[in-house]
Amino acid sequence: IALQQRKVRGSTYVDTLAQVCEAHSRVQQSKSASRSAVQHTRSVMASRDHERILALVDMRVVDSYVALLGSPDSHVLMDTLACFEDAGRLFVAPGEHCQAG
């Protein structure tokens, strides 16, 4: 579905889709897999590469992390919260605030 949503898909986009699928296919299997997936997402966002970020958005990766907010593992929880903070900084222009305040 993600590939059908974009009219222009460069090799970076397709490569990132493959990486995202690999990193997130095991999220529910273990705590270390969850942390690894979250860290991968954070590295993609930190790259500020538009094509790579579009792959995350199309796969709705950050949406899937809502379930991780209930994790009893503090390391998974802290990495997940940091991911949401990174997303907030990435998608809200400097000096602006989100609608929720």
Salt bridges, closest charged atoms under 4 A:
GLU22 OE2 - ARG26 NH1 2.74
ASP58 OD1 - ARG6 NH2 2.94
ASP79 OD2 - ARG35 NE 2.75
ASP86 OD2 - ARG42 NE 2.53
ASP86 OD1 - ARG89 NH2 2.53
